[in-house]
């Protein structure tokens, strides 16, 4: 982020954290680097350090006078003058409370968590069918190289989300019998409904089957592209 700020670059990175404090600590640090953060603390300035020996103890009045001079001359610069003996040394420190703000570097990032694992072989055989959102997230990322916004999903309409150039649909229910039925297919009427939602963009539709050819979709001027669901899963497995 600092390098991007210095030369206007567009470097990207992936940060992985396996522990449960990922959002509370790891991601929060990145947020603060981006947005800036306030700093509250104590600024310490060493004013005197003197090793205590028998000779310095014999001239203690001189040492005390030196400390008094520091307090008189520099006391107004600090909130307090701290005097302590540590490891055989007399240390005089000026302490001042400071409050400042670190400027943010700008930029942005996406925070993602891993969902339940999707076992592709079991999906193809119907042994294990993932939830709509889980499968949709994998297919959306595969098709767009972007992260699916779960808030955009309309499962009842089979809608996943959109990018600048296309909408993505998934005709799917985690029900093997339903997936084998005609209800799971892309039909001409469904394609018309999808296309009508935004005629200016293309529409990518994942479905187990279709009852309309790509040629007919083109003849109807419907910007809809069909991707067979099993083939889509096979592509994920081999990519």
C-alpha positions as CSV (number, residue, x, y, z in Angstrom):
1,X,0.0,0.0,0.0
2,X,2.8,2.3,0.8
3,X,4.5,1.6,-2.5
4,X,1.2,2.2,-4.4
5,X,0.9,5.5,-2.6
6,X,4.4,6.6,-3.5
7,X,4.3,5.8,-7.2
8,X,0.5,5.5,-8.1
9,X,0.9,1.8,-8.6
10,X,-1.8,-0.9,-8.4
11,X,-0.1,-3.7,-6.6
12,X,-2.4,-6.3,-5.1
13,X,-1.8,-8.9,-2.4
14,X,-3.4,-11.7,-0.5
15,X,-3.1,-12.0,3.2
16,X,-4.0,-15.3,4.9
17,X,-4.7,-15.8,8.6
18,X,-5.8,-19.2,10.0
19,X,-6.8,-18.0,13.5
20,X,-10.1,-16.7,14.8
21,X,-8.7,-13.2,15.5
22,X,-8.4,-12.6,11.7
23,X,-11.1,-9.9,11.6
24,X,-10.5,-8.5,15.1
25,X,-6.8,-8.0,14.7
26,X,-5.3,-8.8,11.3
27,X,-7.9,-7.1,9.2
28,X,-8.3,-4.3,11.6
29,X,-4.6,-3.4,11.2
30,X,-5.1,-3.2,7.5
31,X,-8.2,-1.0,7.9
32,X,-6.2,1.4,10.1
33,X,-3.3,1.5,7.6
34,X,-5.9,2.4,4.9
35,X,-8.0,4.9,6.9
36,X,-5.4,6.3,9.4
37,X,-5.7,6.0,13.1
38,X,-5.4,8.1,16.3
39,X,-2.4,7.7,18.6
40,X,-2.5,8.4,22.4
41,X,0.5,7.8,24.5
42,X,3.5,9.3,26.4
43,X,6.5,10.8,24.8
44,X,9.6,10.3,26.8
45,X,12.8,12.3,26.6
46,X,15.9,11.3,28.6
47,X,17.4,14.4,30.3
48,X,20.1,12.8,32.5
49,X,21.7,9.4,33.0
50,X,24.3,9.1,35.7
51,X,25.9,5.9,37.0
52,X,25.8,5.9,40.8
53,X,29.3,5.3,42.2
54,X,30.8,6.1,45.6
55,X,32.2,9.3,44.1
56,X,28.8,10.5,42.9
57,X,27.3,9.7,46.3
58,X,30.0,11.8,47.9
59,X,29.0,14.7,45.7
60,X,25.3,14.0,46.0
61,X,24.5,17.7,46.7
62,X,26.0,18.5,43.3
63,X,23.9,15.8,41.6
64,X,20.7,17.0,43.4
65,X,21.5,20.6,42.3
66,X,21.9,19.4,38.7
67,X,18.5,17.7,38.8
68,X,16.9,20.8,40.3
69,X,18.3,22.8,37.5
70,X,16.8,20.5,34.9
71,X,13.4,20.8,36.6
72,X,13.7,24.6,36.7
73,X,14.9,25.0,33.1
74,X,13.0,22.3,31.3
75,X,10.1,21.5,33.5
76,X,7.7,23.7,31.5
77,X,8.3,21.5,28.4
78,X,6.9,18.3,30.0
79,X,3.9,17.2,32.0
80,X,6.3,15.8,34.6
81,X,9.9,15.1,35.3
82,X,10.4,11.4,36.4
83,X,13.4,10.5,38.5
84,X,14.3,6.8,39.1
85,X,17.3,4.6,40.0
86,X,17.5,1.6,37.7
87,X,20.3,-1.0,37.4
88,X,22.7,1.3,39.3
89,X,21.9,4.4,37.3
90,X,20.1,7.6,38.1
91,X,17.8,8.3,35.2
92,X,15.9,11.6,34.8
93,X,13.2,11.6,32.1
94,X,10.8,14.2,30.8
95,X,7.4,12.8,30.1
96,X,4.7,14.4,27.9
97,X,1.3,13.1,26.9
98,X,0.8,13.2,23.1
99,X,-2.2,12.8,20.9
100,X,-1.8,12.7,17.2
101,X,-3.1,11.0,14.1
102,X,-1.3,8.8,11.6
103,X,-2.4,9.5,8.1
104,X,-4.0,6.6,6.1
105,X,-2.4,5.3,3.0
106,X,-5.7,4.9,1.2
107,X,-6.7,1.9,-0.9
108,X,-9.2,-0.9,-0.1
109,X,-9.4,-4.6,0.5
110,X,-12.0,-7.4,0.6
111,X,-12.3,-9.5,3.7
112,X,-13.3,-13.1,3.0
113,X,-13.8,-16.2,5.1
114,X,-13.8,-19.8,3.9
115,X,-17.1,-21.6,3.8
116,X,-17.7,-25.3,4.0
117,X,-15.6,-27.4,1.6
118,X,-17.3,-28.3,-1.6
119,X,-16.4,-31.9,-2.7
120,X,-17.0,-31.9,-6.4
121,X,-17.1,-35.6,-7.0
122,X,-19.9,-35.9,-4.4
123,X,-21.8,-33.1,-6.1
124,X,-21.7,-34.8,-9.5
125,X,-23.0,-38.0,-8.0
126,X,-25.6,-36.3,-5.8
127,X,-24.1,-37.6,-2.6
128,X,-23.5,-34.2,-1.2
129,X,-25.2,-31.1,-2.5
130,X,-24.0,-27.7,-1.1
131,X,-26.2,-24.8,-0.2
132,X,-27.2,-22.4,-2.9
133,X,-24.9,-19.6,-1.7
134,X,-21.9,-21.9,-1.2
135,X,-22.0,-23.3,-4.8
136,X,-23.0,-19.8,-6.1
137,X,-19.9,-18.2,-4.6
138,X,-17.6,-20.7,-6.3
139,X,-19.3,-20.4,-9.7
140,X,-19.5,-16.6,-9.5
141,X,-15.8,-16.3,-8.7
142,X,-14.9,-18.8,-11.5
143,X,-16.9,-16.8,-14.1
144,X,-15.9,-13.3,-13.1
145,X,-12.7,-13.5,-11.0
146,X,-14.6,-11.5,-8.4
147,X,-16.0,-12.2,-4.9
148,X,-19.7,-12.8,-4.7
149,X,-21.6,-10.3,-2.6
150,X,-23.9,-12.5,-0.5
151,X,-26.3,-9.6,0.0
152,X,-27.0,-9.5,-3.8
153,X,-28.2,-13.1,-3.9
154,X,-31.9,-13.7,-4.7
155,X,-32.2,-17.4,-4.4
156,X,-35.9,-17.5,-5.2
157,X,-35.1,-15.8,-8.5
158,X,-31.9,-17.9,-9.1
159,X,-29.9,-14.6,-9.2
160,X,-26.3,-14.5,-7.9
161,X,-25.0,-11.0,-8.7
162,X,-23.4,-8.8,-11.3
163,X,-20.2,-7.2,-12.6
164,X,-19.8,-4.2,-14.8
165,X,-20.5,-6.2,-17.9
166,X,-22.8,-9.1,-16.9
167,X,-25.3,-10.7,-14.6
168,X,-24.8,-14.2,-13.3
169,X,-27.6,-16.6,-12.6
170,X,-27.7,-20.1,-11.0
171,X,-30.7,-22.4,-11.5
172,X,-30.1,-24.7,-8.6
173,X,-31.5,-26.3,-5.5
174,X,-29.7,-28.7,-3.2
175,X,-32.3,-31.4,-4.2
176,X,-31.2,-34.2,-6.5
177,X,-34.7,-35.0,-7.7
178,X,-35.4,-31.4,-8.5
179,X,-32.1,-31.0,-10.4
180,X,-33.2,-33.9,-12.6
181,X,-36.6,-32.4,-13.3
182,X,-37.6,-30.0,-16.1
183,X,-37.9,-27.2,-13.5
184,X,-34.1,-27.0,-13.3
185,X,-33.6,-26.3,-17.0
186,X,-33.0,-23.0,-18.7
187,X,-36.0,-22.4,-21.0
188,X,-36.8,-19.6,-23.5
189,X,-39.3,-18.0,-21.1
190,X,-36.7,-18.0,-18.3
191,X,-34.1,-16.5,-20.6
192,X,-36.5,-13.8,-21.6
193,X,-37.1,-13.0,-17.9
194,X,-33.4,-12.9,-17.1
195,X,-32.6,-10.7,-20.1
196,X,-35.5,-8.3,-19.4
197,X,-34.1,-7.5,-16.0
198,X,-31.3,-5.6,-17.7
199,X,-31.2,-5.6,-21.5
200,X,-27.9,-3.6,-21.6
201,X,-25.8,-6.4,-20.1
202,X,-25.1,-10.0,-20.9
203,X,-26.5,-12.8,-18.7
204,X,-24.5,-15.9,-17.8
205,X,-26.8,-18.7,-16.6
206,X,-25.5,-21.9,-14.8
207,X,-28.1,-24.6,-15.0
208,X,-28.2,-28.5,-15.1
209,X,-29.9,-28.5,-18.5
210,X,-31.5,-26.3,-21.1
211,X,-34.6,-26.5,-23.4
212,X,-33.5,-23.7,-25.6
213,X,-30.5,-23.6,-28.0
214,X,-27.9,-20.9,-28.1
215,X,-28.9,-20.3,-31.7
216,X,-32.5,-19.6,-30.7
217,X,-31.3,-17.2,-27.9
218,X,-29.3,-15.3,-30.5
219,X,-32.2,-15.2,-33.0
220,X,-34.4,-13.8,-30.2
221,X,-31.7,-11.1,-29.5
222,X,-31.4,-12.4,-25.9
223,X,-27.9,-11.7,-24.5
224,X,-28.0,-14.9,-22.5
225,X,-25.3,-17.5,-22.4
226,X,-25.9,-21.0,-21.0
227,X,-23.2,-23.0,-19.0
228,X,-24.2,-26.5,-18.1
229,X,-23.8,-27.0,-14.4
230,X,-21.9,-30.4,-14.4
231,X,-19.5,-29.0,-17.0
232,X,-19.0,-25.9,-14.9
233,X,-18.0,-28.0,-11.9
234,X,-15.7,-30.1,-14.0
235,X,-13.9,-26.9,-15.1
236,X,-13.5,-25.8,-11.5
237,X,-12.0,-29.2,-10.7
238,X,-9.5,-29.1,-13.5
239,X,-8.6,-25.4,-13.5
